[in-house]
Every structure is written in structure tokens, then in C-alpha cells.
Amino acid sequence: MTRKTKLALATGVVVVVEVVAWGWMLTHQACGYPLANLLAFLTAVMLAPLTWLTVYEGGGES
């Protein structure tokens, strides 16, 4: 897989994960689902961007 393909796939996955996480947080009450909202927040703010950066900074390595 080329670097460009990896970056495109990672970007697509990150966008989908971000949309789902933000959608969850905006449509569910925090008091009803506190742990799920915490996980969605951490995913949207930390996990998804770090995944993308890992692929982006990885270069052309296989």
C-alpha cells in the first residue's frame, strides 16, 4: 500500500469515527449516558486524531 493510499484510508476512517462520536454526544443526554459520552468525547478529541497522525507521520513505511 502506498503512503497516499494509507493516508486516504486513515482520513476516511477518522472522518467517519468523528461524525459518529460527535453525533452520539449531540443526540444523547449526558446525565443518561455519562460513560458512553465520555468514551465518545475521548474518541472524537484524542483517539481519532492520534490515529490519523500516526499514519500521516509514519511515512512510506509498510
MODELLER restraints for C-alpha pairs under 7 A, 6 or more apart:
rsr = mdl.restraints
at = mdl.atoms
rsr.add(forms.Gaussian(group=physical.xy_distance, feature=features.Distance(at['CA:2:A'], at['CA:60:A']), mean=6.69, stdev=0.5))
rsr.add(forms.Gaussian(group=physical.xy_distance, feature=features.Distance(at['CA:3:A'], at['CA:59:A']), mean=6.38, stdev=0.5))
rsr.add(forms.Gaussian(group=physical.xy_distance, feature=features.Distance(at['CA:3:A'], at['CA:60:A']), mean=4.93, stdev=0.5))
rsr.add(forms.Gaussian(group=physical.xy_distance, feature=features.Distance(at['CA:6:A'], at['CA:55:A']), mean=6.95, stdev=0.5))
rsr.add(forms.Gaussian(group=physical.xy_distance, feature=features.Distance(at['CA:7:A'], at['CA:55:A']), mean=6.31, stdev=0.5))
rsr.add(forms.Gaussian(group=physical.xy_distance, feature=features.Distance(at['CA:7:A'], at['CA:56:A']), mean=6.07, stdev=0.5))
rsr.add(forms.Gaussian(group=physical.xy_distance, feature=features.Distance(at['CA:10:A'], at['CA:52:A']), mean=5.70, stdev=0.5))
rsr.add(forms.Gaussian(group=physical.xy_distance, feature=features.Distance(at['CA:10:A'], at['CA:55:A']), mean=6.87, stdev=0.5))
rsr.add(forms.Gaussian(group=physical.xy_distance, feature=features.Distance(at['CA:11:A'], at['CA:52:A']), mean=6.37, stdev=0.5))
rsr.add(forms.Gaussian(group=physical.xy_distance, feature=features.Distance(at['CA:14:A'], at['CA:48:A']), mean=5.35, stdev=0.5))
rsr.add(forms.Gaussian(group=physical.xy_distance, feature=features.Distance(at['CA:14:A'], at['CA:52:A']), mean=6.62, stdev=0.5))
rsr.add(forms.Gaussian(group=physical.xy_distance, feature=features.Distance(at['CA:17:A'], at['CA:48:A']), mean=6.81, stdev=0.5))
rsr.add(forms.Gaussian(group=physical.xy_distance, feature=features.Distance(at['CA:18:A'], at['CA:44:A']), mean=5.13, stdev=0.5))
rsr.add(forms.Gaussian(group=physical.xy_distance, feature=features.Distance(at['CA:18:A'], at['CA:48:A']), mean=6.84, stdev=0.5))
rsr.add(forms.Gaussian(group=physical.xy_distance, feature=features.Distance(at['CA:21:A'], at['CA:40:A']), mean=4.81, stdev=0.5))
rsr.add(forms.Gaussian(group=physical.xy_distance, feature=features.Distance(at['CA:21:A'], at['CA:41:A']), mean=6.79, stdev=0.5))
rsr.add(forms.Gaussian(group=physical.xy_distance, feature=features.Distance(at['CA:21:A'], at['CA:43:A']), mean=6.78, stdev=0.5))
rsr.add(forms.Gaussian(group=physical.xy_distance, feature=features.Distance(at['CA:21:A'], at['CA:44:A']), mean=5.68, stdev=0.5))
rsr.add(forms.Gaussian(group=physical.xy_distance, feature=features.Distance(at['CA:22:A'], at['CA:44:A']), mean=6.72, stdev=0.5))
rsr.add(forms.Gaussian(group=physical.xy_distance, feature=features.Distance(at['CA:24:A'], at['CA:40:A']), mean=6.98, stdev=0.5))
rsr.add(forms.Gaussian(group=physical.xy_distance, feature=features.Distance(at['CA:25:A'], at['CA:37:A']), mean=5.74, stdev=0.5))
rsr.add(forms.Gaussian(group=physical.xy_distance, feature=features.Distance(at['CA:25:A'], at['CA:40:A']), mean=6.64, stdev=0.5))
rsr.add(forms.Gaussian(group=physical.xy_distance, feature=features.Distance(at['CA:30:A'], at['CA:37:A']), mean=6.30, stdev=0.5))
